[in-house]
Amino acid sequence: MARGKFALGCDVGATKVSVSVGVEPGVILDRITDRTYRMRNPKDLVSELRRMIADITEKNNLDISDCMGLGVAFAGFTDSRNGVIVASPNLEGWDNTPLKQILQDTLGVAVRVENDANVGAYGEYRHGGSVAGTDFLYVTLSTGIGGGLIIGGVPYEGDNGVAGEIGHTVVIPDGPKCGCGKQGCLEAVASGLAIERIANERMKRERTSLNDRAAEGKIDARTVFEEARNGDPLSSEIVDTACRYLGLSIANAVMLLSLSSVVIGGGMAREGEYLRRKVEHYMRKGIAGGPNENAKLHISKKPLEVVDIGALQLVFDSSGGKGGKD
Ligand SMILES: [Zn+2]
């Protein structure tokens, strides 16, 4: 016998896509992720989603006719009112794609499409169990850097839906090229991909324990953090520089919006207190006195789940506002 009404969520990133299912707000009943997936175009995504949705519904004994809708968290600049992908710094060929319409026509369920960081901020606010309050910036640190704002308990999207995108604020004029086309964005100097790039460039000409680790496999941001913790000077320097740009950028956002809280989520949030303390050190330097000096920096308690939880919540909201804030 089928379980009854359910919501579907989908997190579309540059290097993976996941589909989650929920029957009550704040809880992921099941999630499947395809990490081998490399999205080439909207048509590919639609067929991948059809396959994954068929898998997860069958696995959980769900009948698609009971689906209340699909919430999509997309890694790109998104016009959420119309469900259109405006552009994506890390995914080519998506400019002005009416993703909501395409998915609704193909899958036959109601669809909402939002920027992934905005969805993460909303998931954090509704069900993250965070002490961040009703006004905060959510920063997602992973392959790229995203950001979403909750102001007065509701997502703040700005004039064109991309408010909070701290990753694409410029921190080094004429700095490294960013996926968005600009130079010197925060994402280009402090994201997981940036840390990986900088480490791989520098280890070619400097003596570092990263060279020993290279024999085990690819040097990525995770390895650099591990070696920084182990005391490798080059890794420590790379991590510290990234945290400096992050901390100062976060301080600027706190000053601009007079925020009392900032929450870090995403894959890099697994570095926990080690990361938080370093970023907070530079955040404090950037604030230094005044009414915002008590602003707090938190690590999300559910850094890898709030996007899926937020995507599912979009569906529960559209289906009659089921559930309150945890
Ligand atoms: Zn950029």
Boltz pocket constraint, residues with backbone or C-beta under 6 A from the ligand:
constraints:
  - pocket:
      binder: B
      contacts: [[A, 89], [A, 167], [A, 168], [A, 169], [A, 178], [A, 179], [A, 180], [A, 181], [A, 182], [A, 185], [A, 187], [A, 188]]
      max_distance: 6.0
